[in-house]
């Protein structure tokens, strides 16, 4: 009986992080999807394009370059020197 309790406790301890991680992945909202589609269209993507995989990859790369140039996200080269 003692081994059963230990096995259940270990199983719960191992599965707890997976349950917490699963809850953090929320589905996209309608507004987020519309914003992504609008950004893709502004980057030159057309849904009727015959070269679908290549065209969406290039549009996403263009969007990523624009975000990097605009300063979105964290600065990988940034540092802080507290007390100097």
RAFENKA-V465193 format. One record per residue. N is the residue number from 1. RES is the residue in one letter. SS is DSSP state (H for helix, E for strand, L for the rest). Layout:
BEGIN
n=N res=RES ss=SS
n=N res=RES ss=SS
END
This chain:
BEGIN
n=1 res=X ss=L
n=2 res=X ss=H
n=3 res=X ss=H
n=4 res=X ss=H
n=5 res=X ss=H
n=6 res=X ss=H
n=7 res=X ss=H
n=8 res=X ss=H
n=9 res=X ss=H
n=10 res=X ss=H
n=11 res=X ss=H
n=12 res=X ss=H
n=13 res=X ss=H
n=14 res=X ss=H
n=15 res=X ss=H
n=16 res=X ss=H
n=17 res=X ss=H
n=18 res=X ss=H
n=19 res=X ss=H
n=20 res=X ss=H
n=21 res=X ss=H
n=22 res=X ss=H
n=23 res=X ss=H
n=24 res=X ss=H
n=25 res=X ss=L
n=26 res=X ss=L
n=27 res=X ss=L
n=28 res=X ss=L
n=29 res=X ss=L
n=30 res=X ss=H
n=31 res=X ss=H
n=32 res=X ss=H
n=33 res=X ss=H
n=34 res=X ss=H
n=35 res=X ss=H
n=36 res=X ss=H
n=37 res=X ss=H
n=38 res=X ss=H
n=39 res=X ss=H
n=40 res=X ss=H
n=41 res=X ss=H
n=42 res=X ss=H
n=43 res=X ss=L
n=44 res=X ss=L
n=45 res=X ss=L
n=46 res=X ss=L
n=47 res=X ss=L
n=48 res=X ss=L
n=49 res=X ss=L
n=50 res=X ss=L
n=51 res=X ss=L
n=52 res=X ss=H
n=53 res=X ss=H
n=54 res=X ss=H
n=55 res=X ss=H
n=56 res=X ss=H
n=57 res=X ss=H
n=58 res=X ss=H
n=59 res=X ss=H
n=60 res=X ss=H
n=61 res=X ss=H
n=62 res=X ss=H
n=63 res=X ss=H
n=64 res=X ss=H
n=65 res=X ss=H
n=66 res=X ss=H
n=67 res=X ss=H
n=68 res=X ss=H
n=69 res=X ss=H
n=70 res=X ss=H
n=71 res=X ss=L
n=72 res=X ss=L
n=73 res=X ss=L
n=74 res=X ss=L
n=75 res=X ss=L
n=76 res=X ss=L
n=77 res=X ss=L
n=78 res=X ss=L
n=79 res=X ss=L
n=80 res=X ss=L
n=81 res=X ss=L
n=82 res=X ss=L
n=83 res=X ss=L
n=84 res=X ss=L
END
